[in-house]
Amino acid sequence: MLTPVKGRFYEFHRRRVVSRPGAELRTRTDIEIGPEISEKDALRQAGLGMDVYTPWRFDAYKLASRLYAEAPQYEGAHEDVYYPHYHSGKQHPKFDEREGRPISKQGPGHVFFGERGQGPSGV
């Protein structure tokens, strides 16, 4: 099991393809925090419309604020199974319906942080 570390960034997968190439497509929705990536890759991926994750709220804010000059918008977890996050430039992403890792068709991806179900206080 992955233990995220403060100050580091991770891919975030809403739906993850777990089947082998060429096999029948199988996905899992309970795998969200993906492999570790550099801060540079997290910035690039979020800018391209993919979601990223970091355990620490400050890192999430800092990353989201680097994507747009305007301050990012905070949004708490929508339900207990979701994570709090920031929207860069106050733009809410609109995702395509691809399997695996969706990409926003409008605006940057979410910058998720903290623990599931965290409300307004965050980390």
N, C-alpha and C positions, 0 to 999 in steps of 0.2 A: 504494500500500500504506500502511496506517495505521501510524504509529509512536506508540504510547502514551507519554504524558509523565507522569513522577512527579508525584504530587499531584493528578492528575485522575482522573475516573471515566468509565466507559464501560458501555453496555448490553452484555450478554453473551447471545449467541444460540447455543443448542445446534444448532438446525436453523433455517435462515433461508429464508423463502419468497423466491424470486428471480423468480417469474413475475409478469406484469402482471395487474392485476385483470381477472377474467372469462376469462382464459386457463387452459389446463390447468395444474394445480398442479405446480410444480417447486420442490424445495428443495435446498439444499447444506448439507452437514454440516461443511465445512472453513472456514466463515466463523463465527468465534466472537466476536471483539471487535468490537462494533458502534459506533454513533455516540457521540461524547462527550456526557456529561450533567453537570449540576451536582451537587455533593455533596448538595444538598437533594433533587434528583430521584433520586439513587442510594439515599439513605436511604428515600425513599418507595417506590421500585420494589422494593427488597429486602424492605421491610416487607410489601408486597403479595404477595410470593412469587416475584418475578422474580429472576434471577441478574444480578449486576453484576460489573465487573472494574476493578481499578486495578493499575498496575504495581508499586506499593510495598507491602510487607507491613505496614508501620506504618499506612498509610491503610486497608487492608483490616481490620485488627484494630480500629482506632478506629471505623470505620463499623459493623462487626458488633457491637461492644460497645454502641453507642447504641441498638440495637434491643431489647435485654433487659438487665435489671440484672445477670444472671448472666454471667460471663466467657464469651466465645465459645470454641468448640472448634476447634482447629486440625486439619486433615487434609491430609496431603501428597498429591501427585498419585498417583492410583491406578495409572496406567501412564504411559509416556513421552509419550503424546499428550495427556494431561490436565494441568490446572493445579492447584497447591495452593490451598487455600481455607479459609475459616472458616464454621462453622455458628453462627448466633446462638442463644444460650440452649441450646446443645448439642442443638438439634432438627435432625434430618436432614430436608430437604424431601422430600415425596412429590409428584411432578409428574403433571399430567394428560398426556394423550397428544396434545394438539393439535399441529398443524403450526406451524412458525414458532417462536415464543417461548413455551415451556411456562410455566405458572404453578403454583406449589406449592399443593396442596390442604391441606397441613398445615405450618404453620411458615413462617418467612421463607425467601427464596431464598439461594443460596450467594453469598459474597463472594470471588470468585476474585482471585488476584494472581500476580505474578512471571512466570516462564517455564515453558513446557511441561516436564513431567517432573521438576520440582523436588521433592526429598524433604523430610525434616524440617528442614533448615536454612533454607529459604526465601530471601528477599531481605534 
